[in-house]
Amino acid sequence: MGILAGVNSTVLRQRLATAIAVALVLLSGCAPFLATPPTAPTNPTTAATPTSAPKLGEPVLLPTASPMPTPSIATTLRVTDAPLQFWSNPNEIVGLVADDESIWAATLGGVVRWWPDGRNTLYTVETGMLSQAIDAIARDADGHIWVAYRDILTWSEFDGTQWIHYPTRQDAVEARYPAMLAAHSAEPKLWSSRADSTWLWLPKGDGQVQAYDGTRWRSYGESHGITPGTWGVGVGPGGQVWAVGRGVATASEGDLWWDDSSFFSSIASSDLVTDLAVDSEGSVWVSFVGERGAEGGVARYSPALERWEGYQHALNPTIPTQVYSVSLSANGELVLCGEGAVVMRPVGRAWQQLAVPGIEVRCLAQDSTGLLWLGATDGLYSIHADGTGLEGPWTVPTPLRDNAVRALLITADDTLIVGGERGVTIIRPDGTVAWAEQAGTRCGTIDDVGDVWLGGDEGLFRLDLATAGLQRVSELPVLSLAASGGQLIALGVDGFLYRQPQSAPEAWLDGTALMGSAPRNLAVTDDGNLWLSAETGAGMVTPEGALTRWTRDDGLLSNDVRAVIASDDGVVWCATAMGLARRKPDGNWTRFTVESTGGGLRSLDMVALMVEPDGTLWMATALGISRRSPEADWAYYDLAGIEHMAIDAHGILWLGSDSGLYRLDPSALTPVAD
């Protein structure tokens, strides 16, 4: 049984060529859509102090109308003869910009252009995009729309007529530098600039930062003090530049060397930081969310004081419990978007809250009439600046409710189960769709009697396929599940292995102590052995609890193991950050690389493994899908971003990514010539 990794693959420049190739494939899973009309608002409701920072007066609470729920219209999942199909949810909005006549929404399922009368145009791979997974959106001074992708390094531009794609970010900047420099607002994931300066700042996409002054490029990396993994950069009006990644780094515009520091103490991990903005004083603001139910908030680092000031809901009820974005308006007003609210702080005044109960607000834009548009996980809303007239959501019909696939299962009757961060989509063999809402879903498995189990931050659940209902059987937070030989084993988020988690969870073994680091995921084989992957190697645990661990010293190409699996003939396969390794029952190891497989293994950066009963091995890599037959024949399909795999009774491959669901006919794979 396969074990699928939950690790994001490294973004590589070569993905541009991959994405262009994918764009040429006929994808027929996404059809033209109509908007769901916005509903009329009901009666207004009122919803609810800086934290450790100085008080600026009492918070202002504005009345806010609550709209009637308007759930996304579900459509059937229609399968065609196309070799590759793709489905996504264009209602998960991550960014908004307004032009003179419409609102542009960046989503994890493409770009949606909305008009005030409810009309929309959806831009996907079918209609000119390089990828469905949009990460950020901005508008330059000429009104052209720009997007950055989650899985491709380049940028794309809509010039009013068509989408233009640039080979590199540098090419894009050089082509449109004056319009970018004069843009009215910054988007840290794309570019930032300030008045009275010719410098344009942008993240390179590989963890470094670049600046362009119209003639010369300057690059800054870890050797200059840039924090690793930098994804956003902002600059204040005084020339203070901030780069945010695994920490924060700052320098004055023109300096070569940067000072770095760690995040505010309430930020448990750098992965929880959601956005950044630089204010008029040169201080950086970062928004963040909490991990597994903990509170998020916003924090400001002042270079003058060399310290953080934090604002969280527990000490200041005006602040949302989770904050997804932070920005500054043209007049210097700080704007937060978060759980159930939009919060603003005018310069020198108290926080003001627009309460929108039940809406997970990710971003905000204001149109030329002053109307506010809210981008949420369930569509687009509008509201007046005084907190009245809330309408929405406007949605695009879709069969998929959650783009971030965390579990992908196929039952004996070919029902497809897609687990995501927001819940579970159940797709019947006839294409009809049902939805079970459950936040924090991380993993799933099907046991020997056909019961479907799903685990996540809020416990372990059994899925009733007939009713699409979820029954919680344990509150144990689960990271990975495996079932075989009549037993169900859970890997808890605490690093422990649990037996019988569906009845009375028994903490059996400390996986972190066994492996020397927290295990990522697990699999169980019919002989009762457990297989673990971790950043410190691969491990096998017998039913008696004895561990055998393999590292690079034993035959792995890297200790960073993303997935491990054992086939019925006793062969162990390990997917690592530096290639594939095989261990035969006699103890001999074989290493597989891109070169040794003639390109059949698409990338050394491996993500997931799946093995069929006949020994056919499937691999998800950073650049595509690879297949090795029992006769050692290799084939591949270039499709970046895949993290989960399943195969149905007809031999069709179903693939999950952070941006949606794919269906791939193996006949489309390219064989590797001998």
Protein Blocks (a to p, Z undefined) as FASTA:
>chain_A
ZZddfbdcdddfklmmmmmmmmmpccfkbccdddddddddddddddehifkbccebjadd
dddddddddddddddddddfbfbdcdddfkbcfbdcddfkbccdddfebccdddfkopac
dddfknopabfbdfbdcddfkopacdddfkbcbdcddehjaccddfblklmmmmmmmmmm
mpmbdcfklcgcdehiabdcddehnopacddehjaccdddfknopaghiabdcddfkopa
cdddfbccdddehiabdcdddddfklmbfklpgbdcddfkopacdddddeehiacddddd
dfklopacdddfklmmkbcfbdfbdcddfkopacdddehiacdddehiacdddddehiac
fbdcddfkopacdddfkbccdddfkopaiacddddddfbfbfbdcbdcddfkopacdddf
kbccdddfkopacddddehiabdcddfkopacdddfkoccdddfklopacdfbfcdcfbd
cdeehiacdddfkopacehkllmccdfbdfklmnopacfbdcddfkopacdddfkbccdd
dfkopacdddfklopabfbdfbdcddfkopacdddfkbccdddfkopacdddfklnnoma
mbfbdfbdcddfkopacdddfkbccdddfkopacddddehiabdcddfkopacdddfkbc
cdddfklpccddZZ
